[in-house]
Amino acid sequence: MSHDHSHDKNKKTLFAAFLIITFFMIVEAVGGFLTNSLALLADAGHMLSDAISLGVAVIALTLGERAANYSKTYGYKRFEILAAVFNGVTLILISGFIFYEAAGRFQNPPEVASYGMLAIATVGLAVNILVAWMLMRSGSTGDNLNMRAAFLHVIGDMLGSVGAIVAALLMIFFGWGIADPLASVIVAVLILISGWRVTKDSLHVLMEGTPADVDLNEIVSKIKEIDEVKGIHDLHAWTITSGMNALSAHVVVDGDMTVYESQHLLEKIEDGLEKHNIGHVTIQIECGDRAHGEDIICDMAFQTESSRHGHVH
């Protein structure tokens, strides 16, 4: 229930942020052209990616609500990770464009309407602070990869606005025309770092890597501490989507087990996995004398699915 509540809150927050960012992106783009400021245009370009990423994030959360079926047994929740990859790659491409544009301006710094640039950048900073606050207050920016990607976009935007303000002040008081492309490059570096991190984390999920918050060594140790367990193999842990981890394993026991004994053992194993944020657990019990043979499975083989996040319908 708390998962659904968090999901709805994330969607509402992202949609509100999308509307605010889209509106000011248009304002900042127009302002950047009128003032001839690359720093403002860079920030507007970043805001454009924000608007796209926030829109895609809302779509991802909406699609993620669709029920699982026999075609998509986990539903469409993985689309959130695809959205995060899109956001990360977009950040990297935008940073490359800014680097390219700044190179020419370092050689021939153009005239910039610094006072207009200062005014627009200041309003932009206020807008980004508001949106960042909204995401932190209402969104799961810590454990939801899609929300974190959107949040990093906004933080990059905020830093872009700060850079534009500083550049405008340097041009007003010292006449440093080079401050504008310099500010845009600094922002581009920050954008590049954020984009790389989000892309790397998203690809790790798509490659079904072990979740960062799951310690397999500790899990194996805990399971082996149970008296009935003689061994464990074919252990796999992966992330379905942000905040939803899954695990499967074959647990070896010594001799056959009754249905009641198997169920009791599975409950003990699952209880030990709860703190690891694993929502889907599939355990297959095998007899020690046949665990690695052709006819695996005990006379009373048992498999469980702990699906606290939903079932296939």
N, C-alpha and C positions, 0 to 999 in steps of 0.2 A: 504494500500500500504506500509506504514511504517512497518506494522507487517510482511509482506512478505520479505521486505528488511532485517529486523532484523533476520528473520528466515534463510535466505540465508547466511548472514554474520556469524551467529552462526555455521552453518553447515561447512562452509569453515574453520573457526577458529578451530573447534573441529577436523577436519580431519588433518589439519596441525599439531596440537598439538599431535594427535595420532601417526603420523609418527615420530616425534621428540622423544617422550617419549618411543615408542617401540624400537627405535634404541639404545637409551642410557640405557634402561632397560637391554638389552642384555649385553652391555658393563659393567654395574655395577654388574650384576649377576656373570659374569666371574671374574671380579675384586674381588668380595666378596669371591669367592671360593679360588682364588689364594692367597689372603692376610689373609684368615681365619677370616674375620671380620664379626661378627653378625650384627653390626650397618649397614654395607654396604649391607649385605644380606637382612636385614629388609627393608632398603630403596629400594633395588631391588624388593623385594616382593611387596612393596607398589607401585612401578612403574609398576609392572605387573598388579596390580589391576587398576592403572591409565589407562594403555593401553586397558584393557578390558572395563573399564567404558567409556572411550572416544570412543572406537569402537561401543559399545552399544548405546551411546548417538547419534552418527552419524546415526546409523540405525534407532533410534527412531525418529529423525528429518526427515529422509527420508520417513519412514512409515507415519509420521504425515502429509505429503504432499498429501497422497491419499485422493481422494474426498469422502465426506460422501455419504452414500447410505441407503437404507431401512433396511439393516442388521446392519450397524454401523452409526446411525443417526448423531453422532458427529465426524464421521471419525475415524482415528486412533491416534488422538492427545494424548489420555490418555496413549499411550505407553511410552511417555516421562516420565510420573510419575512412571510407572513400571520400567523403566531404572534407575530412581533415587533410587527406593527401592533396586534394585539389587546392585547399587553402595554402598549404605549405609550399607547393610548387609555384603558386601564384606569387607568393612573397619573394621567392628566389628570382623569378622572371622580372618582377618590378624593380628589385634592387639592381639587376643587371642593366635595365633601361636607364635608371638614374645615373649609374656609373658612366654609361656611354654619353649621356647628355652633359654631365658635369665636366667631362674631359675637355669638351670644346669651350666651355665657359671659363675654365681655368686659364686658357690661352688668351681669350678675349672676353673679359667680364663686361656684360652689357649694362646699360643703365636700368636701375630698378627703382620703382616708386616705393621707397622704403617705408614711408608713413602708412600708406595703404596696406602694405605687406604686414606691418606691425599690427594694425587694427584687425585684419582678417585672421592672422595667426593667433592673436589673443583670444578671439571668439572661438577659434578652432580648438584651442587648448581647453577652454571651459566645456565645450561640447564633448571632447574626448574624456575629460575627467568625469563628467556626468555618466557617460556610457560605461566607462570602466567601473564606476561605483555601482551601477545597475547590475553589471555582470557579476561583480564580486559579492554583492548583497543577495542576489536572487539566483545566480547560476552556480553550477557545480564545476568551477574552474579548476579545482584541485584534482578531482578524480575522473572527470569526463573529458576525453581527448578532443572531442569536437568543440566543447565549450572553451577549453583551454586554447585551442587554435584561434577561435574568434577573439578571445581575451587578449592574446598576444598581438593580434592585428591591431586592436585598439590601443594597446600600450605602445606599440611602434608608432602609431599615429600621434599619440600624446607626445612622445619624444620628438617626432617630426615638427609638431607645433612649437615645442620649446626651442628646437634648433632654428626655426624660422624667426622666432621672436628675438633670439640672441643675434642672429645674422642681421636682422633689421636694425637693431640697436647699434651694432658695430658700424653699419653703413651710415646711420644718422649721425653718430658722434665722431667717427673716425674716417668716414669715407672709404671704408674697405669694401670695394666691390667684389673681391674674392670671397667674402664671407658667405655670400649666397650659395655658390656651388660647394663650398666647403661644408656648410651645414647640411646640404643635400647628400653629400657623400657619407657624412657621419650617420645620418638617418639610414642610408642604404646599407651600411655595415650592420646596424642593429636589425634591420629588416631581414637581411641575409641570414644572420645567426638564428633569429626566431623561425624563419622558414625552414632552415635546415633541421632544427630540432623537431619541429612538428612533423616534417616529412619522414625523418628517421624513425620517430616513435610510431607513426602510422604504418610505415612499411613493416616494422617489427610485428605489429598486430596482424597485418595481412599475410606475413610469412609464418603466422602461428607460433611465434616465439614465446618463450616462457614469460608470463606477466611479471612486471617489475616488482609487484608487491607480493609475489609468491616465492617462497624459499623451498625449493624441492628437497634439498638436503634435510631441512627440518621436518618436512612432511613425511619423508621416508623414515626418519628416526622415530617419529611419533607413531606411525603405523606399526613399525617393527617392535615397539614397546608392548603392543597388545599380545597377550600370552598365546592366543590361538594362531597368530600369524608367524609363519616360518620363512617367508620371503615375499618379495614384491618385484614385478618386472612389467615391461610394456607400459611404463608410466609416462603420461603425456599431460601437459597443462598448457592452456592457450586462452586467449581473450576473444570472446565473441564480439563484444563492443565495449565501450568504456563502462567500467563498473560491473561488468558481467564476465567472470572467469569460469572456465570449465576444466574438469580433470577426469581422466580415465586411467584405470590401472588393473592389472591382474594380481590378485593376492593369493599366495600359496599357503594352504593349511595342511596340517598333518592328519591324513585320514579323511573319511567321509564326514559330512555334517548333515544334521536334520534341517528342515526348513526353519524351524524356530532358532536353532543355533546360528544358521547363516544370517537370518534377519538381525539377531542380536549383535553379531559381529559387525555387520554393515552399519548399524546404528552407532556403534562405538567409533568406527572409522569416520563416519560423517560428522559426528560431534567434534572430533579433533580437527576437522577441516573448516569449521564455521568461521573461525577467526582469520582465516586466510582469504576471505572474500571470494569463495568459490561457490557459485550458485548452482552449477550443474555437475553432479558427481556420478560417474558410472564405474562400478567396481564389479569385476568378475572373479568369483572364488574358484580356485583350482586345487585339486588334491596334489600333495607333494610328490607322490610316486608317478603321477601322469602329467605334471605341469608342463613339461617340455616335450611330450610325446606327440604322436600323430592324433590320437584320440584324447585331446586335452580335456577339460571339464570333468568335474567329479560326477558321481552318480546323482548328486543333488547340487548341480551347478546353479548359481543364483546371480542375478544381475539387478542392480538398482539404478534408478535415475532420480536424483534429488533435484527436482526442477522447481525451485522457488520462484522462478521468473516466468513460468508459463509452460504449456504443453502444446504439442502438435495436434491440431483438430482435423 
